[in-house]
């Protein structure tokens, strides 16, 4: 290892994911091994992602990390497990241009600086920890020249946050629960890439971007200890559902995909209610959105929109195609209009070109919306302003990538400190 005071860096971008067959409950708290398989859709990282820069330098005196600009402690077991596992697999690194030469054995002595930024709210039920730990592991693997495929890396990311293992791939992903005590077979595999079913459009209603009252970790522990429904779900329901969902994705069978997604989301929240004390992740706005989608699907005769909710009140709505997504957005904005002084481009973010298609890019366009004709029952009038913070329009997306452009790095290339 050369004695110069160099800083060697890698920056990566990793998507988040939304489970359509839910992970809820661990059989091993330390290794983060689940009680059932789960399946997710990776979301387009252009709209929802974590960017992480990792740096190494002989001048760093300790491991340090900054999340969204604030320094945080790395002493927690989840960070330590990921760092230990990655360091143990590190390879030789040489960058002649920078005069960097790191032997495999040097990684144990060298310290790291890590800076991470989510472009969406942390800990509000949008799987920020999934994207975060996946990005940490992926970027460190690139920095340290780790020779492992994405499934092997997923087993390391899993030890930071269970659902992080699914963010190592794009498209549609299955986390296999595995059966070994050491967790070596509890890994993520890709079922299909993001191009396989590219008709789908995803609209997320961010009902609340606040941190949730019951964290997923403690919620799961309480459910495993007290919910009989969870035991039944893990043993009897999910194994069959997982096979059916794999078939639905393979065949692009939207009717089955919708039925399974909605049923699994509702059963997950039923498990939360069956927990003692009960856990409430959804709220009245979440329930109103479910009602809107259920009534629309029934009136059409074939499912148009699937819904799924993670451990929070935010609705993830998956439309079968772009035309349906436009109608869905019009219905949502009719029932949940922005406050009067809100700019539409900050109320519908992500792929907001959909606003133009929905005729909603003008000043008074929301006031001119008509109630969706198929919904005869009143599910709430246009007085629900402010119940939805904003909407994100996105689609299934790719897995992690290295960002070679140095201007996207979060750390200064000279000092290794946040920019």
C-alpha positions in Angstrom: 0.0 0.0 0.0 1.6 3.3 -1.1 2.2 5.9 1.5 0.6 8.8 -0.4 -2.5 10.5 1.0 -4.8 9.5 -1.8 -8.6 9.1 -1.6 -10.1 6.3 -3.6 -13.9 6.5 -4.2 -16.9 4.8 -5.8 -20.4 6.2 -6.2 -23.5 4.0 -6.9 -27.2 4.3 -7.3 -29.6 1.7 -6.0 -33.4 1.4 -6.4 -36.0 0.8 -3.8 -38.5 -2.0 -4.1 -42.1 -2.7 -3.1 -43.2 -6.2 -2.1 -46.3 -7.7 -3.7 -45.9 -10.8 -1.6 -44.9 -9.4 1.8 -42.0 -10.2 4.1 -43.2 -9.9 7.7 -41.5 -11.9 10.5 -38.1 -13.3 11.1 -37.1 -16.8 12.2 -33.6 -15.4 13.1 -33.3 -11.8 14.3 -29.5 -11.6 14.1 -29.0 -13.0 10.6 -32.4 -11.5 9.4 -33.9 -14.7 8.1 -37.6 -14.5 7.2 -40.5 -16.8 8.0 -41.6 -16.8 4.4 -40.5 -16.1 0.8 -41.4 -12.7 -0.6 -41.7 -11.1 -4.1 -41.1 -7.5 -5.1 -41.1 -5.1 -7.9 -38.1 -2.8 -8.2 -39.0 0.8 -8.8 -37.4 3.0 -11.4 -34.3 4.6 -9.7 -34.7 7.8 -11.7 -37.7 8.5 -9.3 -36.9 6.6 -6.1 -33.3 5.7 -5.2 -30.4 5.9 -2.8 -27.1 7.3 -4.0 -24.1 6.3 -1.9 -20.4 7.3 -2.2 -17.9 5.2 -0.4 -14.2 6.3 0.0 -11.1 4.8 1.4 -7.9 6.6 2.3 -4.8 5.9 4.6 -5.5 9.3 6.1 -8.9 8.3 7.5 -8.7 7.5 11.2 -12.0 5.8 11.7 -15.1 4.6 9.8 -17.6 7.4 9.4 -21.0 7.7 7.7 -23.4 10.6 6.7 -27.0 9.9 5.8 -28.9 12.8 4.1 -26.2 15.2 5.2 -26.1 14.2 8.9 -23.4 12.1 10.5 -24.8 8.9 12.0 -23.2 6.2 14.1 -21.9 3.0 12.4 -21.8 1.1 15.8 -25.1 -0.7 15.2 -24.9 -4.5 14.5 -26.5 -4.2 11.1 -23.9 -1.8 9.8 -21.1 -3.7 11.5 -22.3 -7.1 10.0 -22.4 -5.6 6.5 -18.9 -4.0 6.8 -17.4 -7.2 8.3 -18.8 -9.4 5.6 -17.7 -7.1 2.7 -14.2 -6.6 4.2 -13.8 -10.3 4.5 -14.4 -10.8 0.8 -12.3 -7.8 -0.4 -9.8 -8.3 -3.3 -6.7 -6.5 -4.5 -7.3 -3.0 -5.9 -4.9 -1.0 -8.1 -5.5 2.4 -9.8 -2.1 3.3 -11.4 -3.4 6.8 -12.4 -4.1 7.7 -8.8 -1.1 5.8 -7.4 -3.5 3.6 -5.4 -2.5 0.0 -4.6 -4.4 -1.9 -1.9 -3.6 -5.5 -1.1 -6.4 -7.8 0.0 -5.0 -7.9 3.6 -4.8 -4.1 3.9 -8.6 -3.7 3.9 -8.8 -4.8 7.6 -6.7 -1.8 8.6 -8.1 0.9 6.3 -11.0 3.1 7.3 -14.0 4.1 5.2 -16.1 7.2 4.7 -19.6 6.6 3.5 -22.2 9.2 2.4 -25.7 8.3 1.4 -28.7 10.2 0.2 -32.3 9.1 -0.4 -34.4 11.1 -2.9 -37.5 10.2 -0.9 -38.5 10.3 2.8 -36.6 8.0 5.2 -38.5 5.5 7.4 -41.9 6.5 6.1 -42.9 3.1 4.7 -41.2 3.7 1.3 -38.4 1.1 1.9 -35.6 3.6 2.4 -33.6 1.1 4.5 -33.9 -1.5 1.6 -32.4 0.9 -0.9 -29.9 2.2 1.6 -28.3 -1.1 2.7 -28.4 -2.5 -0.9 -26.5 0.6 -2.0 -24.0 0.4 0.9 -23.2 -3.3 0.0 -23.1 -2.8 -3.7 -20.9 0.3 -3.6 -18.5 -1.2 -1.1 -18.3 -4.4 -3.2 -17.2 -2.2 -6.2 -14.8 -0.2 -4.1 -13.1 -3.4 -2.7 -13.2 -5.4 -5.9 -15.4 -8.1 -4.3 -15.8 -11.0 -6.8 -19.4 -12.1 -5.9 -22.6 -12.1 -8.0 -25.7 -10.1 -7.1 -27.3 -13.1 -5.3 -24.3 -13.5 -3.0 -24.2 -9.8 -2.3 -27.9 -9.9 -1.5 -27.2 -12.3 1.4 -24.9 -9.6 2.8 -27.4 -6.7 2.2 -30.1 -8.9 3.9 -28.1 -8.6 7.2 -28.5 -4.8 7.1 -32.2 -4.8 6.2 -34.2 -7.9 5.1 -35.9 -6.3 2.0 -32.5 -4.8 1.0 -31.6 -8.1 -0.6 -34.3 -7.6 -3.2 -32.9 -4.2 -4.3 -29.8 -5.9 -5.8 -31.8 -6.6 -8.9 -34.1 -4.8 -11.3 -37.5 -5.9 -12.4 -39.3 -8.6 -10.4 -37.4 -10.3 -7.6 -37.9 -13.2 -5.2 -36.3 -13.4 -1.8 -36.0 -17.1 -1.1 -36.3 -17.6 2.7 -33.9 -20.6 2.6 -33.7 -23.3 5.2 -30.1 -23.3 6.4 -29.3 -22.0 9.9 -26.4 -19.9 8.7 -28.6 -18.1 6.1 -26.4 -18.9 3.2 -29.4 -19.9 1.1 -31.6 -17.0 2.1 -30.9 -14.9 -1.0 -32.6 -12.8 -3.7 -33.0 -14.0 -7.3 -34.4 -12.2 -10.3 -37.7 -13.6 -11.7 -37.8 -11.2 -14.7 -36.1 -8.0 -15.7 -37.8 -4.6 -15.9 -38.4 -4.9 -19.7 -40.4 -8.1 -19.2 -43.7 -6.3 -18.2 -43.1 -2.7 -19.2 -46.8 -1.8 -19.7 -47.1 -1.3 -15.9 -47.3 2.2 -14.4 -46.9 2.7 -10.7 -48.5 5.6 -8.8 -47.6 6.1 -5.1 -49.8 8.2 -2.9 -47.5 9.5 -0.2 -50.1 9.8 2.6 -47.6 10.6 5.2 -43.8 11.1 5.0 -43.4 11.1 8.8 -41.5 8.3 10.5 -43.9 5.6 11.5 -44.8 5.0 15.2 -44.0 1.3 15.2 -40.8 0.4 13.3 -40.9 -2.6 11.1 -38.3 -4.4 13.2 -40.2 -4.1 16.5 -43.6 -4.7 14.7 -42.3 -7.9 13.2 -41.0 -9.2 16.5 -44.3 -8.5 18.2 -46.3 -10.2 15.3 -44.0 -13.4 15.5 -44.5 -13.6 19.2 -48.3 -13.0 19.4 -50.1 -13.5 16.0 -51.5 -16.9 15.3 -52.5 -15.5 11.9 -48.8 -14.9 11.1 -48.0 -18.6 11.7 -50.9 -19.7 9.5 -49.9 -17.2 6.8 -46.2 -18.3 6.7 -47.0 -22.1 6.7 -50.2 -22.4 4.6 -50.8 -19.2 2.6 -47.6 -17.7 1.3 -46.0 -20.8 -0.2 -49.0 -21.3 -2.6 -49.3 -17.5 -3.2 -45.6 -17.2 -4.1 -45.9 -19.9 -6.8 -49.1 -18.3 -8.2 -47.4 -14.8 -8.2 -44.4 -16.2 -10.1 -46.8 -17.6 -12.7 -48.7 -14.3 -12.9 -45.5 -12.4 -13.5 -44.1 -14.9 -16.0 -47.4 -14.8 -18.0 -48.0 -11.1 -17.5 -51.4 -12.1 -16.1 -52.6 -8.8 -14.6 -55.9 -10.2 -13.2 -54.1 -12.8 -11.1 -51.3 -10.3 -10.2 -53.9 -7.9 -8.9 -55.9 -10.4 -6.9 -52.7 -11.8 -5.3 -51.1 -8.4 -4.5 -54.3 -6.9 -2.9 -55.0 -10.1 -0.9 -51.5 -10.3 0.4 -51.3 -6.6 1.3 -54.6 -6.9 3.2 -53.5 -10.1 4.9 -50.2 -8.5 6.0 -52.2 -5.6 7.6 -54.6 -8.2 9.2 -51.5 -9.8 10.8 -50.6 -6.4 12.2 -54.1 -6.0 13.7 -53.9 -9.6 15.0 -50.7 -8.6 16.9 -50.8 -7.8 20.5 -50.9 -4.9 21.0 -52.4 -4.2 17.5 -50.3 -2.3 15.0 -52.0 0.3 12.8 -49.9 1.2 9.7 -52.8 2.3 7.4 -55.1 5.2 8.2 -58.4 6.5 6.9 -56.9 7.9 3.7 -55.3 4.5 3.0 -58.7 2.9 3.5 -60.4 5.4 1.2 -57.9 4.7 -1.6 -58.5 1.0 -1.2 -62.3 1.6 -1.5 -61.7 3.7 -4.7 -59.6 1.0 -6.4 -61.9 -1.9 -5.3 -65.0 -0.1 -6.7 -63.3 0.8 -9.9 -62.0 -2.8 -10.5 -65.5 -4.2 -9.8 -67.2 -1.7 -12.1 -64.8 -2.6 -15.0 -65.3 -6.3 -14.6 -61.6 -7.0 -15.0 -58.9 -5.5 -12.6 -57.4 -2.3 -13.8 -55.3 -1.4 -10.7 -53.5 -3.4 -8.0 -52.8 -1.9 -4.6 -50.3 -2.8 -2.0 -49.3 -1.1 1.3 -46.0 -1.7 3.2 -45.5 -0.9 6.9 -47.0 2.6 6.5 -50.1 4.4 5.1 -48.7 5.1 1.7 -50.6 3.5 -1.2 -48.6 1.9 -4.0 -51.0 1.5 -7.0 -50.0 -0.5 -10.0 -51.9 0.3 -13.2 -52.1 -2.3 -16.0 -51.1 0.3 -18.6 -50.5 4.0 -19.2 -54.1 4.7 -20.3 -55.4 3.2 -17.0 -52.7 5.2 -15.0 -54.0 8.5 -16.6 -57.6 7.7 -15.5 -56.3 6.6 -12.1 -54.4 9.8 -11.5 -57.5 11.8 -12.6 -59.6 9.9 -10.0 -57.1 10.3 -7.3 -56.7 14.1 -7.9 -60.5 14.4 -7.9 -60.7 12.9 -4.4 -57.4 14.1 -3.1 -56.8 17.5 -4.7 -53.7 19.6 -3.8 -54.1 22.6 -1.5 -54.9 25.7 -3.6 -51.4 27.2 -3.6 -49.7 24.0 -4.6 -47.8 23.7 -7.9 -48.9 20.6 -9.7 -45.4 19.6 -10.6 -44.5 19.4 -6.9 -47.8 17.5 -6.2 -47.1 14.8 -8.9 -43.4 14.0 -9.0 -41.3 11.4 -10.8 -42.5 11.0 -14.3 -44.8 14.0 -14.3 -45.3 13.9 -18.1 -48.4 12.0 -17.1 -50.0 15.3 -16.0 -50.1 16.5 -19.6 -51.7 13.3 -20.8 -54.3 13.7 -18.0 -55.0 17.3 -19.0 -53.8 18.4 -15.7 -51.0 20.8 -16.6 -53.1 23.9 -16.5 -53.9 26.2 -13.5 -57.5 25.3 -12.9 -57.4 21.8 -14.3 -58.0 19.9 -11.0 -61.2 22.0 -10.3 -62.5 21.0 -13.6 -62.2 17.2 -13.0 -65.4 15.3 -13.0 -66.1 12.5 -10.5 -65.2 9.1 -11.9 -68.5 7.8 -13.5 -68.1 4.2 -12.3 -68.0 5.1 -8.6 -71.6 5.6 -7.6 -71.1 5.5 -3.9 -69.6 8.5 -2.2 -66.1 7.6 -0.9 -65.5 11.2 0.2 -66.0 14.4 -1.6 -63.5 17.0 -2.8 -62.8 18.1 0.7 -59.9 15.8 1.2 -57.2 18.5 0.5 -53.9 17.8 2.3 -54.7 14.2 3.0 -52.1 13.1 0.4 -48.8 14.9 0.7 -47.9 14.2 -3.0 -48.0 11.5 -5.7 -45.0 9.8 -7.3 -45.5 8.4 -10.8 -43.0 5.7 -11.7 -42.6 2.2 -13.2 -40.6 -1.0 -12.8 -36.9 -0.2 -13.0 -33.4 -1.5 -13.2 -31.0 -2.7 -10.5 -28.0 -0.9 -9.0 -25.4 0.8 -11.1 -22.1 2.6 -10.6 -22.2 6.3 -11.4 -18.9 7.2 -13.1 -19.6 10.9 -13.2 -17.5 12.4 -10.3 -19.9 15.4 -10.0 -22.5 13.0 -8.7 -20.2 11.9 -5.8 -21.4 12.9 -2.3 -17.8 13.1 -0.9 -15.0 15.5 -1.9 -12.4 13.6 -3.9 -9.6 15.5 -2.2 -10.7 15.2 1.5 -13.1 12.3 1.5 -15.5 14.5 3.5 -19.1 15.5 2.5 -19.3 18.1 -0.3 
